[in-house]
Amino acid sequence: MSRFDLQDEELARCDRRDERGPFDFIGDVHGCAGELEALLIKLGYDVAWRGTRADAYVTVTPPAGRRAVFVGDLVDRGPRAPDVLRIVMSMVEAGVGFAVPGNHDVKFQRWLDGKDVKPTHGMDRTIAQFDPQPKAFRGAVRSFFRTLPIYLWFDAGAIAVAHAGIKEEMLGRASGDVRRFCLYGETSGETDKFGLPIRYHWAAEYTGRTTIVYGHTPVPDAEWVHTTLCIDTGCCFGGKLTALRWPEREIVTVPAGDIYTMPVRPFGHPPPRPGVVA
């Protein structure tokens, strides 16, 4: 298959404008399965577990007509990454959920593929949690990550979701540049005093008509910036797990049960200069 064929295949997975809401967009879970269950229940979903811990299976039944959409970073930092994946994979397979990958998910996929990656930023916890998991489950997770679209464009073009965000001119395109932006956003090439990349606050200049929902950079509260909304509210850092009900535009949260990982940089840290977010 040529590079152009692969791009066409990727674009077909991303362009889902024929899919209409209502949707529930869910922010970065980072292995916090307990909070994810609590948020789904608060949103009106039923979560039912079966089997033993070694071969656990979960069924999630949504409120009539609703579907969940996950913004990525399902793994790392939290205490139950395998169970988060069981929930999300079950929902996607049943047609009651969608997901895009986060940078942590892509890195973990590379580890599952046998690539040499550094187990940093909480990945060591995910690896340890996967050590007792059945081989078949590991294979299913690899396959799941490989099929995820880099972004999703819904509701006749009214709303789109990508892990780190997406610019309106990127919608309807599939390329390496689009993929990198969706996973990592846009950085200045500099690092802050914590040694972490300084990211441009692309949403501050966004003027598109399509509403963009994203995560990646944790914030204390989900607040609208033009027609964009970041719903990573630092659950793994002791913040909360956030959902956006669409088209209602209602924000729903549950508090973190614990501080599972201490952040290198306090989330919500003030941006170092206008137009740039730490």
C-alpha positions as CSV (number, residue, x, y, z in Angstrom):
1,M,0.0,0.0,0.0
2,S,1.4,3.4,-1.0
3,R,1.9,6.3,1.4
4,F,-1.1,8.1,-0.3
5,D,-3.3,5.1,0.2
6,L,-2.4,5.0,3.8
7,Q,-3.2,8.7,4.1
8,D,-6.6,8.1,2.5
9,E,-7.3,5.3,4.9
10,E,-6.3,7.5,7.9
11,L,-8.5,10.3,6.6
12,A,-11.5,8.0,6.3
13,R,-11.1,7.1,9.9
14,C,-10.8,10.7,11.0
15,D,-13.6,12.3,8.9
16,R,-16.8,11.1,10.7
17,R,-19.0,14.1,10.0
18,D,-21.8,11.7,9.3
19,E,-21.8,10.7,13.0
20,R,-24.2,12.9,15.0
21,G,-24.4,13.4,18.7
22,P,-25.2,13.5,21.5
23,F,-21.6,12.8,22.7
24,D,-19.8,12.8,26.0
25,F,-16.1,13.9,25.5
26,I,-13.9,12.6,28.3
27,G,-10.5,14.0,29.2
28,D,-7.1,12.4,29.9
29,V,-7.7,9.4,32.1
30,H,-4.1,8.3,32.7
31,G,-4.8,5.0,34.3
32,C,-7.5,6.4,36.7
33,A,-10.0,3.6,36.2
34,G,-12.0,4.3,39.4
35,E,-12.6,7.9,38.5
36,L,-13.5,6.9,34.9
37,E,-16.1,4.5,36.2
38,A,-17.5,7.2,38.6
39,L,-17.6,9.8,35.8
40,L,-19.4,7.4,33.4
41,I,-21.9,6.5,36.1
42,K,-22.5,10.3,36.8
43,L,-23.1,10.7,33.0
44,G,-25.7,8.0,33.1
45,Y,-23.8,5.0,31.8
46,D,-24.0,1.6,33.5
47,V,-20.6,-0.2,34.1
48,A,-20.8,-3.9,34.7
49,W,-17.6,-6.1,35.4
50,R,-17.5,-9.9,34.9
51,G,-14.9,-12.6,35.3
52,T,-11.8,-12.7,37.5
53,R,-9.0,-10.1,37.7
54,A,-6.9,-12.2,35.2
55,D,-9.7,-12.3,32.6
56,A,-11.9,-9.4,33.5
57,Y,-14.4,-8.2,31.1
58,V,-16.6,-5.1,31.3
59,T,-19.8,-4.0,29.6
60,V,-20.7,-0.3,29.4
61,T,-24.3,0.6,28.6
62,P,-24.9,4.2,27.7
63,P,-27.9,6.4,28.1
64,A,-30.2,6.1,25.1
65,G,-28.5,7.6,22.0
66,R,-25.3,8.9,23.7
67,R,-21.7,7.8,23.0
68,A,-18.5,8.6,24.7
69,V,-15.4,10.1,23.0
70,F,-12.0,9.8,24.7
71,V,-9.3,12.4,24.0
72,G,-6.3,10.0,24.6
73,D,-3.6,9.4,27.2
74,L,-5.4,6.4,28.6
75,V,-2.3,5.0,30.2
76,D,0.6,5.9,32.6
77,R,0.7,7.6,36.0
78,G,-2.5,6.2,37.4
79,P,-3.1,2.9,39.3
80,R,-5.2,0.9,36.8
81,A,-4.2,1.4,33.2
82,P,-5.2,-2.1,32.1
83,D,-8.7,-1.6,33.4
84,V,-9.0,1.8,31.7
85,L,-8.2,0.1,28.5
86,R,-10.7,-2.7,29.1
87,I,-13.4,-0.1,29.6
88,V,-12.5,2.0,26.5
89,M,-11.8,-0.9,24.2
90,S,-15.1,-2.5,25.2
91,M,-17.0,0.7,24.4
92,V,-15.4,1.2,21.1
93,E,-15.9,-2.4,20.1
94,A,-19.6,-2.1,21.1
95,G,-20.1,1.0,19.0
96,V,-20.9,3.2,22.1
97,G,-17.5,4.9,22.2
98,F,-14.8,6.5,20.1
99,A,-11.2,7.3,21.0
100,V,-8.1,9.1,19.6
101,P,-4.6,8.3,20.8
102,G,-2.5,10.5,23.1
103,N,1.3,10.8,23.1
104,H,1.5,8.4,26.1
105,D,-0.6,5.8,24.3
106,V,1.6,6.0,21.2
107,K,4.7,5.6,23.3
108,F,3.3,2.6,25.1
109,Q,2.3,1.1,21.8
110,R,5.9,1.3,20.7
111,W,6.9,-0.5,23.9
112,L,4.4,-3.2,23.1
113,D,5.9,-3.4,19.6
114,G,9.2,-4.2,21.2
115,K,10.8,-0.8,20.4
116,D,13.5,0.7,22.7
117,V,11.7,3.5,24.6
118,K,12.5,5.1,27.9
119,P,9.8,4.2,30.5
120,T,9.5,7.8,31.8
121,H,6.6,10.1,32.7
122,G,4.7,7.2,34.4
123,M,5.2,4.6,31.7
124,D,7.1,2.4,34.2
125,R,3.9,2.1,36.2
126,T,1.9,0.9,33.1
127,I,4.6,-1.6,32.2
128,A,4.5,-3.0,35.8
129,Q,0.7,-3.2,35.6
130,F,0.8,-5.1,32.3
131,D,3.4,-7.6,33.6
132,P,0.7,-10.0,35.0
133,Q,-1.8,-9.4,32.1
134,P,-2.6,-12.3,29.7
135,K,-0.7,-12.3,26.4
136,A,-3.9,-12.1,24.4
137,F,-4.9,-8.9,26.2
138,R,-1.5,-7.3,25.3
139,G,-2.1,-8.2,21.7
140,A,-5.6,-6.8,21.8
141,V,-4.2,-3.5,23.2
142,R,-1.6,-3.3,20.4
143,S,-4.3,-3.8,17.7
144,F,-6.6,-1.3,19.4
145,F,-4.0,1.5,19.4
146,R,-3.0,0.8,15.8
147,T,-6.6,1.4,14.6
148,L,-7.2,4.7,16.4
149,P,-7.7,7.8,14.2
150,I,-5.4,10.7,15.0
151,Y,-8.4,13.0,15.2
152,L,-12.2,12.7,14.9
153,W,-14.4,15.2,13.1
154,F,-18.1,14.9,14.0
155,D,-21.6,16.3,13.7
156,A,-21.6,17.7,10.1
157,G,-18.3,19.4,11.0
158,A,-19.5,21.1,14.1
159,I,-17.0,19.6,16.5
160,A,-13.6,17.8,16.4
161,V,-11.4,16.1,18.9
162,A,-7.6,15.6,19.0
163,H,-5.4,14.8,21.9
164,A,-3.3,18.0,21.8
165,G,-5.7,20.0,19.6
166,I,-6.0,20.7,15.9
167,K,-6.2,23.8,13.7
168,E,-9.2,24.2,11.5
169,E,-7.1,24.1,8.3
170,M,-5.8,20.6,9.3
171,L,-9.3,19.2,9.3
172,G,-10.0,17.0,6.3
173,R,-6.2,16.3,6.0
174,A,-4.0,13.4,7.0
175,S,-0.2,13.9,7.0
176,G,2.8,13.6,9.3
177,D,2.6,17.2,10.3
178,V,-1.1,16.9,11.2
179,R,-0.4,13.7,13.2
180,R,2.5,15.4,15.1
181,F,0.3,18.5,16.0
182,C,-2.6,16.3,17.2
183,L,-0.3,14.3,19.5
184,Y,2.1,17.0,20.8
185,G,0.7,20.4,19.9
186,E,3.1,23.1,18.9
187,T,6.3,23.9,20.9
188,S,8.6,26.8,20.9
189,G,11.7,24.6,20.9
190,E,12.6,25.9,24.3
191,T,12.2,24.4,27.8
192,D,10.9,26.0,31.0
193,K,12.6,26.0,34.4
194,F,11.2,22.5,35.0
195,G,13.0,21.2,31.9
196,L,9.7,20.6,30.0
197,P,8.8,21.9,26.5
198,I,7.2,25.3,26.2
199,R,4.0,24.9,24.1
200,Y,2.4,27.6,22.0
201,H,-1.2,28.3,23.2
202,W,-2.7,27.7,19.7
203,A,-6.2,27.9,21.1
204,A,-5.7,31.6,22.0
205,E,-5.5,32.4,18.3
206,Y,-8.2,29.9,17.1
207,T,-11.0,31.6,15.1
208,G,-12.5,28.5,13.4
209,R,-16.2,27.6,13.3
210,T,-15.5,24.0,14.3
211,T,-15.5,23.5,18.1
212,I,-12.2,21.8,19.1
213,V,-12.0,19.5,22.2
214,Y,-8.6,18.5,23.4
215,G,-6.4,17.5,26.4
216,H,-2.7,17.0,26.8
217,T,-1.8,20.1,28.8
218,P,-3.5,19.9,32.2
219,V,-5.5,22.8,33.5
220,P,-7.2,23.3,36.9
221,D,-10.6,23.8,35.3
222,A,-12.1,23.3,31.8
223,E,-12.7,26.8,30.5
224,W,-13.7,27.8,27.0
225,V,-11.1,29.7,24.9
226,H,-13.0,31.0,21.8
227,T,-14.5,27.7,20.5
228,T,-12.0,25.4,22.0
229,L,-12.0,23.5,25.3
230,C,-9.2,21.7,27.1
231,I,-10.7,18.9,29.3
232,D,-7.4,17.5,30.8
233,T,-7.9,18.6,34.4
234,G,-5.1,16.6,35.9
235,C,-6.9,13.6,37.4
236,C,-3.7,11.6,37.9
237,F,-2.2,14.7,39.7
238,G,-5.0,14.8,42.2
239,G,-7.2,17.2,40.2
240,K,-10.4,15.8,38.6
241,L,-11.6,13.9,35.6
242,T,-13.7,16.0,33.2
243,A,-16.3,15.4,30.5
244,L,-18.1,17.7,28.1
245,R,-21.7,16.9,27.2
246,W,-22.3,17.8,23.6
247,P,-24.4,19.5,22.3
248,E,-25.5,20.7,25.7
249,R,-22.0,22.2,26.4
250,E,-22.3,21.0,30.0
251,I,-19.1,20.3,31.9
252,V,-19.3,17.3,34.3
253,T,-16.5,16.3,36.7
254,V,-15.5,13.9,39.4
255,P,-12.7,14.5,41.8
256,A,-9.5,12.4,41.9
257,G,-9.4,9.8,44.6
258,D,-5.8,10.5,45.3
259,I,-2.6,12.1,44.0
260,Y,-1.3,9.2,42.0
261,T,1.7,11.1,40.6
262,M,3.3,14.3,41.6
263,P,3.6,16.7,38.6
264,V,7.0,17.9,37.6
265,R,5.4,21.3,36.9
266,P,2.3,22.3,38.8
267,F,-0.6,22.2,36.3
268,G,-2.2,25.5,35.7
269,H,1.3,27.1,36.1
270,P,1.1,30.6,34.6
271,P,2.3,30.9,30.9
272,P,5.8,32.3,30.6
273,R,4.7,34.9,28.0
274,P,1.6,35.8,25.9
275,G,0.6,33.2,23.4
276,V,2.6,30.4,25.0
277,V,1.4,27.9,27.5
278,A,3.7,26.1,29.9
